């Protein structure tokens, strides 16, 4: 878990800076929002799979 946090925190710190830089560069919110949507679409396949009708251990309905 320590390695994930040491990589995750710097990446999450760069996100708002990049978002603001895209806004400053383009002068519009469209490019940062499209970029954000693209990141979500790229990371979506990497979420943990959850089978329909089954909950993770300790999960609630």
C-alpha positions in Angstrom: 0.0 0.0 0.0 2.9 2.3 0.6 4.0 2.2 -3.0 0.5 3.0 -4.3 0.3 6.0 -2.0 3.7 7.3 -2.9 2.8 7.2 -6.6 -0.9 8.3 -6.1 -0.4 11.4 -4.1 2.0 13.1 -6.6 -0.3 12.2 -9.5 -3.3 13.6 -7.8 -1.4 16.8 -7.0 -0.6 17.3 -10.7 -4.2 16.9 -11.8 -5.5 20.3 -10.7 -2.4 22.1 -12.0 -2.9 20.4 -15.4 -6.6 21.2 -15.3 -5.9 24.9 -14.6 -3.1 25.0 -17.2 -5.4 23.6 -19.9 -8.0 26.3 -19.0 -5.3 29.1 -19.1 -4.0 27.8 -22.4 -7.3 27.4 -24.2 -9.4 30.1 -22.3 -12.3 27.7 -22.1 -13.5 25.0 -19.8 -14.2 22.6 -22.7 -10.7 21.2 -23.1 -10.1 20.5 -19.4 -13.5 18.8 -19.1 -12.9 16.7 -22.3 -9.5 15.7 -20.9 -11.1 14.8 -17.6 -13.7 12.7 -19.4 -10.9 11.0 -21.4 -9.0 10.1 -18.2 -12.2 8.6 -16.7 -12.8 6.5 -19.8 -9.2 5.3 -19.8 -9.2 4.3 -16.2 -12.7 2.7 -16.2 -11.4 -0.7 -17.4 -9.0 -0.8 -14.4 -11.8 -0.7 -11.8 -12.3 -3.9 -9.8 -14.9 -6.2 -11.4 -18.1 -6.8 -9.4 -20.3 -9.6 -10.4 -24.0 -8.9 -10.7 -25.9 -9.9 -7.6 -22.8 -10.4 -5.5 -21.3 -8.0 -3.1 -17.7 -7.6 -2.0 -16.8 -9.2 1.3 -18.4 -7.1 4.1 -20.5 -5.2 1.5 -24.1 -4.1 2.1 -27.1 -3.8 -0.1 
